[in-house]
Amino acid sequence: MIYKQSISVVAPTYNDSEVIHELIKRLSPVLESITADYEIILVDDGSRDDSWLQMLAVRQANASIKAVRLSRNFGQQSAIAAGLSLTSKELIVLMDSDLQDRPEDIPVLIDALLADEKATMAIAQWEERKDSRFKLAVSRLFQRVSNSITEIHTMPRLGIFRVMKKSVVEELRNFPEKTATTVSLLYYIGSRYVAVPLKRDARFAGKSGYNLSKMLALTFARIFSFSMFPIRIVTYLGALLCVGSMMAALALIIYKLVGNVVAGWTSMMVLMLFLFGLNFAFLGVLGEYIGRIFLETKQRPKFMIDEIV
């Protein structure tokens, strides 16, 4: 089927030199079969291998490819933002470059989007994922925590792989936040979306760049950018401890008046260590919010583009 809409595909890459040629080999025929006007935007997020050279090589063979090189590694979410800022077509496809998102499924997402007149996004909902049990467990936990304590509520098992109307990307430009992730903002906008059941393949080559620290960073970014829950918990817990301390103090005064001396340095030290640890936890939560305020007020760019070919 040939769609009348033009299509942009954004694929961030990081150390994916083994994948780029295969990605274009599978992606280009799909796009050529469904539209007369398309572009592929590959964003090199400061790769340490020869990904950039491979991107230039595929660019020479296909003039519809736009190769974008960031000045350093800013992270996947910033690379996505960079790619979206350069799109010019009516429909925008966002996908991973490792071929876990299958290019052949793009028409399925487009059909689902166009079938719902009110929808502005069609998002892959994974029926099956060939990832490690640990990664699957962390993903499920992230989704549940996000739905429980933030303003963002999503369906389970949604991926980055999606098709969006141009209006969504234009609306995204009204949110110049630096600390909120791009995908989180896409949900926060409140655009109506349809979930499309798809299967997710294993990586074509290489290793995933998402380790535990990066997963936790994404989780904290969403929680502290879209929720006041952590600081409210700190407030409630602090008030509860204050009341408990006053009750304990009253009990000690009564024991003293009746002549009973309260002994036990061990229990006192345990209590002090607990309260000190709690204070540091409070400071950590406050620091997360203050740090984000600091970064937002400096208005540094979310990414820096070094070269576009």
Phi, psi and omega per residue, in radians:
M1 nan 2.354 3.091
I2 -1.726 2.137 3.102
Y3 -1.560 2.552 3.124
K4 -1.356 -0.334 -3.124
Q5 -1.389 2.549 3.006
S6 -1.413 2.731 -2.989
I7 -2.315 2.323 2.973
S8 -1.938 2.386 3.056
V9 -2.037 2.193 3.124
V10 -1.952 2.167 3.136
A11 -2.350 1.824 3.059
P12 -1.260 2.494 -3.128
T13 -2.257 2.569 3.047
Y14 -2.622 1.979 -3.101
N15 0.931 0.820 -3.087
D16 -2.012 0.598 -3.078
S17 -1.052 -0.526 -3.130
E18 -1.313 -0.236 -2.993
V19 -1.832 -0.498 -2.904
I20 -1.009 -0.806 -3.125
H21 -1.105 -0.735 3.131
E22 -1.173 -0.648 3.105
L23 -1.023 -0.869 -3.121
I24 -1.201 -0.611 3.126
K25 -1.058 -0.629 3.138
R26 -1.589 -0.561 -3.054
L27 -1.337 -0.765 -3.072
S28 -1.033 -0.829 3.127
P29 -1.067 -0.610 3.116
V30 -1.105 -0.829 -3.105
L31 -1.177 -0.702 3.142
E32 -1.132 -0.433 -3.121
S33 -1.503 -0.193 -3.066
I34 -2.093 -0.211 -3.132
T35 -2.675 2.669 3.098
A36 -1.612 -0.131 -3.055
D37 -2.419 1.871 3.131
Y38 -2.532 2.856 3.032
E39 -2.509 2.560 3.077
I40 -2.043 2.089 -3.115
I41 -1.872 1.885 3.087
L42 -1.713 2.184 -3.100
V43 -1.969 1.994 3.109
D44 -1.504 1.923 -3.069
D45 -1.553 1.047 3.082
G46 1.150 0.739 -3.125
S47 -1.071 2.606 3.124
R48 -1.713 -0.152 3.079
D49 -1.711 -2.785 -3.098
D50 -1.693 0.622 3.108
S51 -0.985 -0.708 -3.100
W52 -1.110 -0.724 3.125
L53 -1.128 -0.670 3.103
Q54 -1.174 -0.625 3.096
M55 -1.146 -0.702 3.103
L56 -1.149 -0.617 3.141
A57 -1.143 -0.786 3.131
V58 -1.246 -0.490 3.092
R59 -1.134 -0.646 3.127
Q60 -1.129 -0.524 -3.112
A61 -1.559 -0.246 -3.085
N62 -2.504 1.901 -3.084
A63 -1.236 -0.189 3.132
S64 -1.449 -0.052 -3.136
I65 -1.605 2.342 3.050
K66 -1.975 2.004 -3.132
A67 -1.660 2.174 -3.084
V68 -2.132 2.258 -3.126
R69 -2.066 2.119 3.070
L70 -1.424 2.697 -3.035
S71 -1.194 -0.403 3.087
R72 -2.799 -3.088 3.108
N73 -1.395 1.914 3.127
F74 -1.750 -0.180 -3.090
G75 1.810 2.693 -3.042
Q76 -1.011 -0.735 -3.082
Q77 -1.124 -0.659 3.083
S78 -1.234 -0.627 3.081
A79 -1.124 -0.666 3.063
I80 -1.084 -0.789 3.128
A81 -1.053 -0.702 3.117
A82 -1.092 -0.793 3.137
G83 -1.114 -0.770 -3.135
L84 -1.112 -0.570 -3.130
S85 -1.185 -0.295 -3.093
L86 -1.814 0.014 -3.112
T87 -1.272 2.631 -3.114
S88 -2.387 0.046 -3.047
K89 -1.736 3.086 -3.052
E90 -1.403 -0.598 3.078
L91 -2.048 2.389 -3.112
I92 -2.086 2.173 3.086
V93 -1.766 2.263 3.071
L94 -2.009 2.190 -3.085
M95 -2.632 2.759 3.016
D96 -1.298 2.745 -3.105
S97 -1.608 -0.123 -3.007
D98 -1.498 0.094 3.108
L99 1.219 0.256 2.901
Q100 -1.204 -0.626 2.967
D101 -1.479 2.093 -3.034
R102 -1.467 2.132 3.114
P103 -0.971 -0.544 -3.126
E104 -1.146 -0.245 3.128
D105 -1.560 -0.078 -3.130
I106 -1.021 -0.807 3.109
P107 -1.050 -0.557 3.112
V108 -1.115 -0.762 3.111
L109 -1.152 -0.734 3.141
I110 -1.112 -0.746 3.115
D111 -1.031 -0.750 -3.137
A112 -1.144 -0.666 3.127
L113 -1.165 -0.820 -3.087
L114 -1.259 -0.378 3.140
A115 -1.279 -0.399 3.126
D116 -1.917 1.886 -3.042
E117 -1.115 -0.489 -3.100
K118 -1.553 -0.260 -3.105
A119 -1.339 2.534 3.073
T120 -2.070 -0.104 3.069
M121 -2.480 2.525 2.950
A122 -2.129 2.125 -2.984
I123 -2.077 2.399 3.097
A124 -1.171 2.266 3.032
Q125 -1.996 1.963 -2.935
W126 -1.270 2.067 2.991
E127 -1.353 -0.549 -3.086
E128 -2.608 2.315 3.121
R129 -2.253 2.270 3.125
K130 -1.653 1.118 3.102
D131 -2.075 2.979 3.126
S132 -1.196 2.720 3.109
R133 -1.048 -0.643 3.138
F134 -1.090 -0.817 -3.124
K135 -1.125 -0.675 3.111
L136 -1.140 -0.711 -3.137
A137 -1.151 -0.745 3.120
V138 -1.119 -0.701 3.127
S139 -1.088 -0.760 3.113
R140 -1.126 -0.734 -3.140
L141 -1.111 -0.748 3.127
F142 -1.022 -0.783 -3.104
Q143 -1.136 -0.721 -3.128
R144 -1.188 -0.766 3.129
V145 -1.112 -0.775 3.140
S146 -1.035 -0.799 -3.137
N147 -1.161 -0.501 -3.055
S148 -1.418 -0.678 -2.955
I149 -2.148 0.026 3.104
T150 -2.046 3.042 3.119
E151 -1.401 -0.070 -3.101
I152 -1.753 2.127 3.133
H153 -2.163 2.089 -3.075
T154 -2.196 2.845 3.035
M155 -1.302 2.730 -3.131
P156 -1.232 2.674 3.000
R157 1.134 0.497 3.075
L158 -1.426 2.504 3.140
G159 -1.926 -3.090 3.049
I160 -1.287 -0.556 -3.076
F161 -1.017 2.070 -3.086
R162 -2.837 2.857 2.995
V163 -2.093 2.313 -3.110
M164 -2.208 2.653 2.988
K165 -1.385 2.718 -3.095
K166 -1.015 -0.553 -3.111
S167 -1.059 -0.553 3.130
V168 -1.159 -0.779 -3.141
V169 -1.163 -0.662 3.104
E170 -1.133 -0.679 3.098
E171 -1.174 -0.612 3.138
L172 -1.054 -0.542 -3.126
R173 -1.189 -0.224 3.080
N174 -1.432 -0.025 -3.130
F175 -2.047 1.559 -3.067
P176 -1.432 0.346 -3.104
E177 -1.076 2.495 -3.116
K178 -1.745 -0.485 -3.026
T179 -1.673 -0.294 3.098
A180 -1.455 2.448 -3.137
T181 -1.289 2.646 -3.082
T182 -1.086 -0.774 -3.121
V183 -1.125 -0.681 3.098
S184 -1.077 -0.707 3.118
L185 -1.145 -0.614 3.098
L186 -1.058 -0.639 3.081
Y187 -1.335 -0.686 -3.080
Y188 -1.092 -0.579 3.121
I189 -0.959 -0.524 3.118
G190 1.540 0.317 3.134
S191 -1.127 2.418 3.113
R192 -1.255 2.357 -3.140
Y193 -2.332 2.790 3.024
V194 -2.022 2.429 3.104
A195 -1.655 2.281 -3.074
V196 -2.022 1.991 3.137
P197 -1.100 2.155 3.132
L198 -2.485 2.851 3.058
K199 -1.773 2.467 -3.115
R200 -1.866 2.180 -3.114
D201 -1.376 2.967 2.998
A202 -1.311 2.825 3.097
R203 -1.039 2.476 3.120
F204 -1.198 -0.667 3.135
A205 -2.840 2.863 3.061
G206 1.333 -3.027 -3.135
K207 -2.020 2.643 3.088
S208 -1.186 2.456 3.109
G209 -1.479 -0.030 -3.102
Y210 -1.573 1.730 3.042
N211 -1.678 -3.094 -3.074
L212 -1.068 -0.714 -3.104
S213 -1.109 -0.677 3.125
K214 -1.234 -0.632 3.076
M215 -1.110 -0.749 3.117
L216 -1.152 -0.655 3.115
A217 -1.081 -0.735 3.087
L218 -1.103 -0.718 3.129
T219 -1.091 -0.839 -3.138
F220 -1.127 -0.643 3.138
A221 -1.057 -0.753 3.138
R222 -1.236 -0.761 -3.084
I223 -1.101 -0.876 -3.044
F224 -1.377 -0.257 3.101
S225 -1.586 -0.431 -3.021
F226 -2.250 0.308 -3.119
S227 -2.635 2.482 2.998
M228 -1.773 0.144 -3.065
F229 -1.015 -0.832 -3.098
P230 -1.038 -0.760 -3.088
I231 -1.274 -0.488 3.067
R232 -1.234 -0.676 3.071
I233 -1.057 -0.730 3.108
V234 -1.056 -0.758 -3.137
T235 -1.104 -0.828 -3.132
Y236 -1.120 -0.753 -3.127
L237 -1.155 -0.685 3.094
G238 -1.079 -0.751 3.109
A239 -1.122 -0.707 3.136
L240 -1.107 -0.746 3.123
L241 -1.157 -0.616 3.127
C242 -1.105 -0.809 3.104
V243 -1.102 -0.752 3.127
G244 -1.089 -0.679 3.128
S245 -1.136 -0.716 3.134
M246 -1.143 -0.673 3.102
M247 -1.159 -0.700 3.111
A248 -1.132 -0.707 3.115
A249 -1.090 -0.717 3.126
L250 -1.113 -0.712 3.126
A251 -1.108 -0.713 3.131
L252 -1.120 -0.677 3.123
I253 -1.116 -0.731 3.126
I254 -1.109 -0.776 3.110
Y255 -1.042 -0.679 -3.119
K256 -1.155 -0.742 -3.109
L257 -1.147 -0.597 -3.132
V258 -1.508 0.016 3.037
G259 1.648 0.031 3.107
N260 -1.561 2.102 3.125
V261 -1.554 2.172 -3.131
V262 -1.397 2.073 -3.141
A263 -1.884 2.940 3.046
G264 2.097 1.376 3.101
W265 -1.163 -0.529 -3.109
T266 -1.083 -0.843 -3.141
S267 -1.114 -0.620 3.124
M268 -1.148 -0.738 -3.139
M269 -1.173 -0.676 3.101
V270 -1.073 -0.758 3.137
L271 -1.106 -0.736 -3.137
M272 -1.123 -0.773 3.129
L273 -1.098 -0.681 3.116
F274 -1.087 -0.801 -3.107
L275 -1.169 -0.675 3.090
F276 -1.102 -0.771 3.109
G277 -1.070 -0.689 3.130
L278 -1.140 -0.682 3.109
N279 -1.077 -0.732 3.111
F280 -1.146 -0.623 3.074
A281 -1.111 -0.742 3.095
F282 -1.032 -0.799 -3.136
L283 -1.103 -0.621 3.114
G284 -1.109 -0.772 3.119
V285 -1.105 -0.806 3.105
L286 -1.067 -0.684 3.138
G287 -1.097 -0.638 3.099
E288 -1.051 -0.801 3.141
Y289 -1.211 -0.761 -3.138
I290 -1.129 -0.688 3.112
G291 -1.077 -0.689 3.116
R292 -1.198 -0.651 3.049
I293 -1.071 -0.753 3.129
F294 -1.030 -0.829 -3.111
L295 -1.175 -0.666 -3.137
E296 -1.172 -0.702 -3.093
T297 -1.221 -0.436 3.128
K298 -1.291 -0.357 3.071
Q299 0.974 0.652 3.033
R300 -1.291 2.578 -3.139
P301 -1.132 2.608 -3.125
K302 -1.264 -0.412 3.125
F303 -2.717 2.815 3.057
M304 -2.254 2.154 3.141
I305 -1.560 2.185 -3.122
D306 -1.543 -0.654 -3.061
E307 -2.782 2.478 3.045
I308 -2.224 2.231 3.099
V309 -2.096 nan nan
